[in-house]
Structures are given as C-alpha cells and as structure tokens.
Amino acid sequence: MKKSIKLSALWLLLSLLGACQGSDDQAKEPIKNQVTEQVPVKTEEQVAYQEDPVKPEVKKEHADLLNKYATFRLKSDISHLSEQQKKILPLLIDAAGIMDELFWLQSYGPKNEFLNSIENQRLRKFADINYGPWDRLDGDKAFIKGYGPKFLGANFYPKDLNKAGFEAEATTEMKGLYTHVARDAEGQLVAVPFHQKYAEQLDQASTLLKQAANLAEDTGFKKYLELRAAALLNDEFKASDLAWMDMKNNKIEVVIGPIETYEDQLFGYKAAYEAYVLIKDLAWSERLAKFADFLPQLQAELPIADEFKQEKPGTDSDLNAYDAVFYAGHSNAGSKTIAINLPNDESVQLEKGTRRLQLKNVMQAKFEKILVPIAEQLVTPEQRKHITFNAFFANTMFHEVAHGLGVKNTINGKGTVRTALKELASPIEEGKADILGLYMVEKLHKMGELDTGEIMDYYTTFMAGIFRSVRFGSSSAHGVANLLRFNYFSEKGAFSFDVTTGHYSVDAEKMSKAIASLSEKILTHQGTGDYDGVKQWFEEKGSINAQLERSLKKINEAGIPVDVVFEQGMKYL
C-alpha cells in the first residue's frame, strides 16, 4: 500500500463527502427467525428443493418481509467524466445486467416465469431481491409455499447428486470453478464449461465490453476490458486479472464475471456470475494507497509460527475508494457488500497481490441506517461514543487488506486452503479477514499510522459490527464468521453482557489477547487444511445462545433494517 497522509486527513475528507449514500458490508437480511438457527453452515449431504406445480402462495407470516430492507439510491457525480467515459457507463451496466440473468440461472432458474407467478407485488420484489423463493438472510428458508429447502449446490449440480459419491468419482474438471455439472443421456456426470452452457448470453456481454474498450481513453482500462471480453468466452481469466491489477488511473471501474463461490454451499467449488459498476474517487484513493506497503511487515509479524507465514503478499496491492452505481448477480443477492478484495486467483495474489475497493457511498449508508441504531440498542451508554464512522471504515478497509495475509496454500501438501476446506473455506476466510484486519488496526495504531481516535473506537465499533453481520443469516459466509467470533470473544471475556441493562461492553485488554489467540487458531486451521477441525468448531460454537437471541430480538423489534436494496441504473445517475 502506498504512502503518506495520516488517517485524520482522510476522515476529514470523508466528512466532506457526507453525501455518500449506501450501506455497509454485506447484508440486508430479514431478521425474523434467524435467531433460531442452530448450525451456521449447513452440512447435510444434499437437499433437493421441491416445486409445487400450483401457483406459489404467500406464507402469511412473511407478508412484511420487504421491511427488512432500507431502500438506497445508487448515484454519483459524473460531471468530471469525459464524453467518452459517459458513453461507456451504459455499456457496462448493460453487460452487468447479463450477469444478473446468468446468476438467476445459476441460483434458481428462469427469472420471469417465476416472478410473474407471484401476484403480491411486495412479495415479488422480495423474491427478486433473493433471486428465488428462499430468504438469503434467514438461512435460505423458503418464504413461498410449494418450495422445500434450497438445494445446497444451487443449480451448479444435478439435484439428485450424492455428495460422497461425487467426491469419490468427480474429475478435476467437475470440481473446477467454471464448469456446470450435469448428467448425460446415460445418466453419467459430465462437466460443461460455463462459456458453453451460457454461450449466447456471454457473447452478448463480451460484445458490450469490446464496445466499451473501443471508447476507453485509459490504456490500462482498455486492455482489461479487451481481455475480460475474451475471458468470458473461454473461462481463462488470469490474463484479465493481471491486467486489472495493473490499472491505476481509470475513473470508471467494472468488476464482472464468475467470481465468488459462496452460492455453492455443497462444496464451494463453483463461481457465480456478478458485476459492479463503480466511479473512482482518484484523490481519496491516492490517500488510502500507502497501507499496501505495510503488508510484508505485517505478514512477518503475524501471531503464529513461522511455517504459516512463508508466503509473501504481492507488493502491487492497492486501495481505492469508489461510489457504486450498479450491482448485479451474486453481489446483488440478499446482503450487499461494501468492499471488494480481488482477484481470488491464488497465483495472481502471490504474484501481484490484490486490489481493495472501498464502496464508500454504500458503506456510509449502512453505518448510518443500521450500525448506529443497533449500537443505541445494545452497546452500553458509556461506550457509545466509541462508535465512529472512522473506525467502521478502517475496520472494513483492513478486513479487505487482510485477505492478502496468512496462507493461500496448506503447509502439509493438501493443496490450496480453498480446496482443502471445501464449503467451509469461505466462512473461515471471512473470519480470518475480520480478525487479521483488526490485528492490522492494532499494529498500525501503535505505529502511529492510524492517529485518529482511540483503539477503543475500533474495538467497540467492531463489536457493534458483529451484531449487524450476525443478522445476515446462516447462508452468508460473513454472518457465519461473525457468529463464531462473537462466541469466541464472549468466552474470552473481551465482550461482557449486563443482564440488568441488556447492554454489552468491551474489555480492551482481553480484546487484544483474544485477537492474537483467535488469529492463531484460524491460521492454523487454514494452514493445515483441517476440514474436520473446522467442521467441529462450527458445529460446537456456531449456535446462537439465548442471550444473543434476546439481543437480536430486541433490535428486530426496534424495526432496524438488516440491509439495503438499491434503486440503480442510468436513470438515477
């Protein structure tokens, strides 16, 4: 990360950007029955959903589900863009819309027939938000009669798939990120590359990116668009990932393609289509840049044995700030992200690092509409002064930076952490990023690089953020990660609860110790590829206890939204 500028200057600048609208991290979830979930990650062999041939019927108890979401309009000042750049935006948004169509096919099936069968307009909107009849913020529970549990493998695999049998017989191609698994005429499993299965839609998206590339004035952006257009047609994304890492000065940004694997809860093998269209704040991004420079030092000082920190994070990593103007596909399903850390390709990360994109308008909205109201309900009054946007922004930013720390490949020959931990890889990676992000905050604060606010600001805001994220549901990797961490910090005394007032408080000394010990625990699980150990941890410590259940019920009854839903598109720009 780059250099200079103390965060105090950044926060001053941030206050001047107060018009930012949006919402934080990842989540707009209905709060309802989530507190009754016992295990945050579903581990059953497989569950095929059942569709009733009759018209879907609204469950009475879910009539007001849409109230879980606060509406937020995605807009940005584009007056500083050139005429060529303004012509690029609708092309990128149209391409993103195709990713939305593809994600519907991956997660549920054809969109229009399903939505048109729902007469209640509010329920139809809720189904659109969730990309199907399952509530993503309530453990993927069906909210329309006639549907059983969501199949853990979404539409990536046959619904009759036996998990153990697949593991025993699957080829490397079948386990690939960019293949759909189907049965041939003889009933045998086959791998169908995404670029073949979705050829028509991907050809359209590729053409739009090529048209945008022809208009691009920034050479780095032009190269990326050309390579990404080609990658959509052959599923070879590394060249475009490397080109994306090299972009530094483009004012418009698009993240597009099959990227995250959270939708595949059966194995975590398959990437889902998504897109973001963003407007870059060049001045603010320059001020954030210095922090990537600290990655090698922070990696070397991780609180774990040397054998777990031999990988060297790439030095091309950088931080940038944006206004989000369009979300599509996986990124728009259920809970919404407020920051991006990509590429996911481990070889690119080791060669060049990653880029961290802070979506400041969405972040500001979630802080104001969700985090502050939660803190007023659950944080002890004496510590509420420590709930600050500065700390929230820093904690979120360093969560993304921390994805570059730790281990990408196991130390005992089990392959990458992602393949060794299977469907548990995503939630434990999110937990790693959360805890190592806070570890980085501690380190940089002591070094004088974070000279705004007390360390208690970061600790207390972090605790309040856990309450926000736990509400995302058991189908969210971030919700799972926060639940495990809440229980860990509570056991270590870092978080304490006053039964008389119903408020929580932070013990700074115990918090610091818990950060170090939890960092070591997670890195050990990842570095050894300890699937059984992680599974046992999730099962033993992944439940919501009665105390937390009452606390979540309190904020639910206060009417605090769980996340945001967007008004977006060219008409809002």
C-alpha positions in Angstrom: 0.0 0.0 0.0 1.2 3.4 -0.6 2.2 6.2 1.4 1.6 9.1 3.5 -1.4 11.1 4.7 -2.5 10.2 8.2 -6.0 8.9 8.5 -7.1 12.0 10.3 -6.9 13.8 7.0 -8.8 11.0 5.4 -11.6 11.2 7.9 -11.8 15.0 7.4 -12.1 14.4 3.7 -14.7 11.7 4.4 -16.8 14.1 6.4 -16.8 16.4 3.4 -18.1 13.5 1.3 -21.1 13.2 3.6 -23.5 13.0 0.7 -22.4 9.4 0.3 -25.4 7.1 0.4 -25.3 3.5 0.8 -24.9 0.8 3.2 -22.3 -1.2 4.7 -20.9 -4.6 4.2 -22.9 -7.3 3.2 -26.2 -7.6 4.3 -29.7 -6.8 4.0 -31.4 -9.5 5.7 -34.7 -10.2 7.3 -34.2 -10.5 11.0 -37.1 -12.8 11.6 -36.4 -16.4 12.6 -32.7 -16.2 12.1 -32.0 -16.4 15.8 -33.3 -20.0 15.9 -30.6 -21.3 13.5 -28.5 -23.9 15.3 -25.7 -24.5 12.9 -24.4 -21.7 10.8 -23.1 -23.8 7.9 -25.4 -26.5 6.5 -23.6 -29.8 6.5 -26.3 -32.3 5.3 -25.4 -34.4 2.4 -27.8 -32.7 0.0 -31.3 -31.3 -0.1 -33.2 -31.0 -3.3 -35.9 -28.4 -3.4 -39.4 -29.3 -4.3 -41.6 -27.2 -6.5 -45.4 -27.4 -6.3 -47.0 -27.2 -9.7 -49.7 -24.9 -8.3 -49.2 -21.2 -8.2 -46.9 -20.1 -5.4 -48.8 -18.9 -2.3 -47.5 -16.2 0.1 -46.9 -17.5 3.6 -48.9 -15.3 5.9 -46.1 -14.8 8.4 -43.9 -13.5 5.7 -46.2 -10.8 4.4 -43.9 -7.9 5.5 -40.5 -9.4 4.7 -39.7 -6.4 2.5 -39.4 -4.2 5.6 -36.1 -5.9 6.3 -34.5 -3.7 3.6 -33.9 0.0 3.5 -34.1 1.4 0.0 -31.0 3.3 -1.1 -30.4 5.0 -4.4 -27.0 4.5 -6.1 -25.8 7.7 -7.7 -22.6 9.6 -8.2 -21.4 12.9 -9.6 -20.2 12.1 -13.1 -19.7 15.7 -14.2 -15.9 15.1 -14.1 -16.1 12.3 -16.7 -15.3 12.9 -20.3 -18.0 12.4 -23.0 -16.3 9.1 -24.0 -16.4 7.9 -20.4 -20.1 8.8 -20.1 -20.8 6.7 -23.2 -19.0 3.7 -21.5 -21.3 3.6 -18.5 -24.5 2.3 -20.1 -22.5 -0.3 -21.9 -21.0 -1.6 -18.7 -24.4 -1.5 -17.0 -26.0 -3.5 -19.8 -23.2 -6.1 -19.6 -23.8 -6.2 -15.8 -27.5 -6.9 -16.5 -26.5 -10.0 -18.4 -24.5 -11.2 -15.3 -27.8 -10.7 -13.4 -29.6 -13.0 -15.8 -26.9 -15.7 -15.6 -26.9 -15.6 -11.8 -30.7 -16.2 -11.8 -30.0 -19.3 -13.9 -27.2 -20.5 -11.6 -29.1 -19.9 -8.3 -32.7 -20.7 -9.2 -33.7 -20.9 -12.9 -35.5 -18.7 -15.4 -36.5 -15.4 -13.7 -39.6 -14.1 -15.4 -41.8 -17.1 -15.3 -41.2 -17.4 -11.5 -41.7 -13.7 -10.7 -44.8 -13.4 -12.9 -46.4 -16.2 -10.9 -46.3 -14.1 -7.7 -49.4 -11.8 -7.5 -48.4 -9.9 -4.4 -46.2 -7.1 -5.6 -44.2 -6.7 -2.3 -43.5 -10.4 -2.2 -42.5 -10.4 -5.8 -40.0 -7.6 -5.0 -38.7 -9.7 -2.1 -38.3 -12.7 -4.3 -36.4 -10.6 -6.8 -34.0 -9.4 -4.1 -33.4 -13.0 -3.1 -33.1 -14.4 -6.7 -35.6 -17.1 -5.8 -38.1 -18.3 -3.1 -35.5 -18.7 -0.4 -34.7 -16.0 2.2 -30.9 -15.4 2.0 -30.9 -13.6 5.3 -32.7 -16.3 7.1 -30.8 -19.4 6.4 -32.3 -19.8 2.9 -35.7 -20.7 4.3 -38.5 -20.9 1.8 -40.9 -17.9 2.1 -43.3 -19.1 -0.6 -45.5 -22.2 -0.2 -44.8 -25.0 -2.6 -41.0 -24.9 -2.2 -38.8 -27.1 0.1 -35.3 -26.3 1.2 -32.9 -24.8 -1.2 -30.5 -27.4 -2.8 -27.1 -26.6 -1.3 -25.5 -26.9 -4.7 -27.9 -24.3 -6.2 -28.1 -25.0 -10.0 -24.4 -26.0 -10.4 -25.1 -29.7 -9.9 -27.9 -32.3 -10.6 -30.4 -32.1 -7.8 -30.1 -35.9 -7.2 -26.4 -35.6 -6.5 -24.9 -37.7 -3.7 -22.2 -35.6 -2.1 -20.0 -38.5 -1.1 -20.4 -40.2 -4.4 -19.4 -37.0 -6.3 -16.3 -36.6 -4.2 -15.2 -40.2 -5.0 -15.9 -40.0 -8.7 -15.6 -36.4 -9.8 -12.9 -35.4 -12.2 -10.8 -32.3 -11.9 -12.9 -30.5 -14.5 -16.1 -31.3 -12.5 -14.5 -29.6 -9.5 -13.5 -26.6 -11.5 -14.6 -23.0 -10.8 -16.1 -22.5 -14.2 -18.0 -25.8 -15.0 -21.6 -26.8 -14.6 -22.1 -30.4 -13.6 -24.8 -32.3 -15.4 -25.9 -35.8 -16.4 -25.5 -37.1 -20.0 -28.0 -39.3 -21.8 -26.7 -42.4 -19.9 -27.0 -40.6 -16.6 -23.3 -40.2 -16.1 -21.9 -37.0 -14.6 -20.2 -34.6 -17.1 -18.6 -31.1 -16.8 -20.0 -28.4 -19.1 -17.8 -25.3 -19.2 -19.7 -22.1 -18.4 -18.7 -20.5 -21.7 -20.5 -23.3 -23.5 -23.6 -23.5 -21.3 -24.2 -19.8 -21.3 -22.7 -19.1 -24.8 -25.5 -16.8 -26.1 -25.5 -14.5 -23.1 -21.8 -14.4 -22.7 -21.3 -13.5 -26.4 -23.6 -10.5 -25.8 -21.7 -9.4 -22.7 -18.4 -9.8 -24.4 -19.6 -7.6 -27.3 -20.6 -4.9 -24.9 -17.2 -5.0 -23.2 -15.5 -4.7 -26.5 -17.6 -1.7 -27.4 -16.6 -0.1 -24.1 -13.0 -0.9 -24.8 -13.2 0.9 -28.1 -14.3 4.0 -26.2 -11.8 3.7 -23.3 -9.2 6.5 -23.1 -7.2 4.9 -20.3 -4.8 2.3 -21.9 -4.9 0.1 -18.8 -8.7 0.1 -18.7 -8.9 -0.6 -22.4 -6.6 -3.6 -22.1 -8.5 -5.0 -19.2 -11.9 -4.7 -21.0 -10.5 -6.4 -24.1 -9.0 -9.3 -22.1 -12.1 -9.6 -19.9 -14.3 -9.7 -23.0 -12.2 -12.6 -24.3 -12.2 -14.4 -20.9 -16.0 -14.5 -20.8 -15.8 -16.6 -24.0 -13.2 -19.1 -22.8 -13.2 -19.1 -19.0 -9.5 -18.2 -18.9 -9.5 -15.2 -16.5 -5.9 -14.9 -15.3 -4.7 -12.6 -18.0 -7.5 -10.2 -17.4 -7.0 -10.5 -13.6 -3.4 -9.4 -14.1 -4.4 -6.6 -16.3 -7.0 -5.5 -13.7 -4.2 -5.4 -11.1 -2.2 -3.0 -13.4 -4.9 -0.4 -13.7 -4.1 2.7 -11.7 -5.7 5.8 -13.1 -9.0 4.9 -14.7 -12.0 6.8 -13.4 -14.6 4.1 -14.2 -14.4 0.6 -12.9 -16.2 -2.7 -13.7 -15.8 -6.0 -11.9 -17.5 -8.6 -13.9 -17.6 -12.4 -14.4 -17.9 -15.6 -12.4 -16.1 -14.6 -9.2 -17.2 -15.7 -5.7 -18.0 -19.3 -4.7 -20.5 -18.6 -1.8 -23.5 -19.7 -3.8 -22.1 -23.3 -3.9 -22.8 -24.4 -0.3 -22.4 -28.0 -1.3 -18.7 -27.8 -2.0 -17.7 -24.2 -2.5 -16.2 -25.2 -5.9 -18.3 -23.1 -8.3 -18.0 -19.4 -9.1 -21.2 -17.3 -9.6 -21.7 -14.5 -12.1 -21.8 -11.0 -10.7 -20.8 -7.4 -11.6 -20.2 -4.0 -10.0 -20.0 -0.7 -11.9 -18.1 1.9 -10.0 -17.0 5.6 -10.2 -13.5 6.0 -8.8 -12.5 8.8 -6.4 -8.9 9.4 -7.6 -7.9 11.9 -4.9 -9.2 9.8 -2.0 -7.8 6.6 -3.4 -4.4 8.2 -3.5 -4.6 8.9 0.2 -5.5 5.3 1.0 -2.7 3.8 -1.1 0.1 3.8 1.5 -1.3 0.9 3.5 -0.5 -1.8 1.0 3.2 -1.1 1.7 2.8 -2.5 5.2 1.7 -5.9 4.1 5.1 -7.7 4.0 5.9 -6.4 7.5 2.5 -7.3 8.9 2.7 -10.8 7.4 6.1 -11.4 9.0 4.7 -10.3 12.4 1.6 -12.5 12.4 1.0 -14.2 15.8 1.7 -17.7 14.6 4.7 -20.0 13.9 7.0 -19.0 11.0 5.9 -22.0 8.9 2.5 -20.5 8.5 3.7 -17.1 7.1 6.3 -18.1 4.5 4.1 -16.8 1.6 4.9 -13.2 0.6 2.0 -11.0 -0.2 2.3 -9.2 -3.6 3.6 -5.7 -3.5 1.3 -4.4 -6.2 -1.7 -4.4 -3.8 -3.5 -1.1 -3.6 -6.6 0.5 -2.0 -9.1 2.6 -3.8 -12.4 4.4 -3.0 -15.5 4.4 -5.2 -19.1 5.3 -5.5 -21.0 2.2 -6.5 -23.6 2.9 -9.3 -24.7 -0.7 -10.2 -24.7 -4.1 -8.6 -25.7 -7.3 -10.4 -25.9 -11.0 -9.9 -24.3 -12.6 -6.9 -23.2 -9.2 -5.5 -26.8 -8.0 -5.5 -28.3 -11.1 -3.9 -29.5 -10.7 -0.4 -26.9 -8.9 1.7 -24.8 -6.3 -0.1 -21.0 -5.9 0.1 -19.4 -2.6 1.0 -15.8 -3.6 0.0 -14.2 -5.8 -2.6 -10.9 -7.7 -2.4 -9.9 -9.4 -5.7 -8.7 -11.3 -7.7 -9.4 -14.6 -5.9 -6.8 -16.5 -8.0 -4.1 -17.5 -5.5 -1.4 -17.4 -8.2 -2.3 -13.8 -9.0 -2.4 -12.9 -5.3 1.1 -14.3 -4.8 2.5 -12.6 -7.9 0.9 -9.2 -7.7 -1.3 -9.1 -4.6 -4.9 -7.9 -4.6 -6.8 -4.7 -5.1 -9.2 -3.5 -2.4 -12.1 -1.4 -3.5 -13.9 0.5 -0.7 -17.5 1.4 -1.7 -17.8 4.5 0.3 -21.4 5.5 -0.5 -22.8 2.1 0.4 -20.6 2.0 3.5 -21.8 5.4 4.8 -25.4 4.4 4.4 -25.1 1.1 6.3 -23.3 2.9 9.1 -26.0 5.5 9.5 -29.1 3.4 8.8 -28.1 0.1 10.6 -24.9 0.2 12.7 -25.6 3.3 14.8 -29.2 2.3 15.6 -28.0 -1.1 16.6 -25.4 0.4 18.9 -28.0 2.6 20.6 -29.9 -0.6 21.5 -27.1 -2.9 22.5 -23.9 -1.0 23.5 -23.5 0.3 27.0 -24.1 4.1 27.0 -20.6 4.8 28.4 -19.0 3.2 25.3 -21.4 4.5 22.6 -19.0 7.5 22.0 -16.6 4.9 20.5 -19.0 4.1 17.7 -17.5 6.1 14.9 -17.5 6.0 11.1 -13.7 6.5 11.1 -13.4 3.2 12.9 -16.1 1.5 10.9 -14.4 2.5 7.7 -10.9 1.4 8.9 -12.2 -2.0 10.2 -13.9 -2.6 6.9 -10.9 -1.5 4.8 -8.4 -3.6 6.7 -10.8 -6.6 6.5 -10.2 -6.5 2.8 -6.5 -5.9 3.1 -6.2 -8.8 5.5 -7.4 -11.2 2.8 -3.9 -10.9 1.4 -2.3 -12.1 4.7 -1.8 -15.6 6.0 -1.8 -18.7 3.9 -3.2 -19.5 0.5 -1.6 -22.9 0.2 -1.6 -25.5 3.0 1.8 -26.3 4.6 1.3 -30.1 4.5 0.6 -30.8 0.8 -3.2 -30.7 0.9 -3.3 -28.1 -1.9 -4.9 -24.7 -1.6 -6.8 -23.7 1.5 -9.9 -23.3 -0.7 -9.8 -26.9 -2.0 -8.8 -28.4 1.4 -11.6 -26.8 3.4 -14.3 -27.1 0.7 -17.6 -25.5 1.6 -16.1 -24.2 4.9 -13.3 -22.3 3.1 -15.4 -19.1 2.5 -16.7 -18.6 6.1 -13.3 -19.3 7.7 -11.6 -17.0 5.2 -14.1 -14.2 6.1 -13.4 -14.9 9.7 -9.6 -14.6 9.0 -10.0 -11.3 7.2 -12.1 -9.9 10.1 -9.7 -10.9 12.8 -6.5 -10.1 10.9 -8.0 -6.8 9.8 -8.4 -5.9 13.5 -4.9 -7.2 14.1 -3.6 -4.7 11.5 -5.6 -1.9 13.0 -3.9 -2.6 16.4 -0.4 -2.7 14.8 -0.8 0.4 12.7 -2.4 2.3 15.6 0.6 1.5 17.8 2.9 2.5 14.9 1.2 5.9 14.7 -0.1 5.3 11.2 -3.7 5.4 12.5 -3.6 8.5 14.6 -7.3 9.3 14.6 -9.3 8.1 17.5 -8.6 5.7 20.4 -8.1 2.0 20.0 -11.4 1.6 21.9 -13.1 3.2 18.9 -12.0 0.3 16.7 -12.8 -2.3 19.3 -16.3 -1.1 20.2 -17.3 -0.4 16.6 -16.0 -3.9 15.7 -18.3 -5.4 18.4 -21.3 -3.4 17.1 -20.5 -4.6 13.6 -20.7 -8.2 14.7 -24.3 -7.7 15.8 -25.1 -6.2 12.4 -23.4 -9.1 10.5 -24.8 -11.9 12.6 -28.2 -11.0 11.2 -27.1 -11.8 7.7 -28.1 -15.4 8.2 -26.6 -18.9 8.1 -26.4 -18.8 4.3 -23.9 -15.9 4.4 -20.2 -16.6 4.9 -19.9 -13.2 6.7 -22.8 -14.0 9.1 -21.2 -17.3 10.0 -17.8 -15.7 10.6 -19.2 -13.1 12.8 -21.2 -15.6 14.9 -18.2 -17.7 15.6 -16.1 -14.7 16.5 -18.8 -13.3 18.8 -18.9 -16.5 20.8 -15.1 -16.7 20.9 -14.8 -13.1 22.2 -17.5 -13.7 24.8 -15.8 -16.8 26.1 -12.5 -14.9 26.5 -14.2 -12.0 28.3 -13.5 -9.5 25.6 -17.2 -8.9 25.4 -19.3 -8.8 28.5 -23.1 -8.6 29.0 -25.0 -6.8 31.7 -28.2 -8.8 32.3 -29.7 -5.9 34.2 -29.5 -3.4 31.3 -29.2 -5.7 28.4 -26.1 -3.9 27.2 -22.7 -5.1 26.0 -19.3 -3.6 26.7 -15.7 -4.2 25.6 -12.7 -5.0 27.8 -9.7 -3.6 25.9 -7.0 -5.8 27.4 -8.9 -9.0 27.0 -9.9 -8.0 23.5 -6.2 -7.6 22.4 -5.4 -11.0 23.8 -8.4 -12.6 22.1 -7.4 -11.1 18.7 -4.0 -12.7 18.9 -5.3 -16.1 20.0 -8.1 -16.3 17.5 -5.8 -15.2 14.7 -3.5 -18.2 15.6 -6.5 -20.6 15.7 -7.8 -19.6 12.3 -4.4 -19.6 10.6 -3.6 -23.0 12.0 -6.9 -24.5 10.7 -6.2 -22.9 7.3 -2.5 -23.8 7.0 -3.1 -27.4 7.9 -6.2 -27.7 5.7 -8.0 -29.1 8.8 -11.5 -29.7 7.4 -12.6 -31.9 10.3 -11.4 -29.5 12.9 -13.1 -26.5 11.3 -16.3 -28.5 10.9 -16.2 -29.5 14.6 -15.6 -25.8 15.6 -18.6 -24.6 13.6 -20.9 -27.3 15.0 -19.8 -26.7 18.6 -19.6 -22.9 18.5 -21.9 -21.9 15.7 -25.1 -21.7 17.6 -26.9 -18.5 18.8 -27.3 -18.7 22.6 -30.4 -17.5 24.5 -28.7 -14.2 25.4 -27.7 -13.3 21.9 -31.1 -14.4 20.7 -32.8 -12.0 23.0 -30.5 -9.2 21.9 -31.2 -9.8 18.2 -34.9 -9.9 19.0 -34.5 -6.5 20.7 -33.0 -4.9 17.6 -35.5 -6.7 15.3 -38.4 -5.3 17.4 -36.9 -1.8 17.1 -37.5 -2.0 13.4 -33.9 -1.7 12.4 -33.4 -2.8 8.8 -31.0 -5.7 8.2 -29.6 -4.4 4.9 -30.3 -2.3 1.9 -31.9 -2.7 -1.5 -30.9 -0.5 -4.4 -32.5 1.9 -6.8 -30.0 1.8 -9.6 -29.3 2.3 -13.3 -28.6 5.1 -15.7 -31.8 7.0 -14.9 -30.6 7.5 -11.4 -27.2 8.8 -12.5 
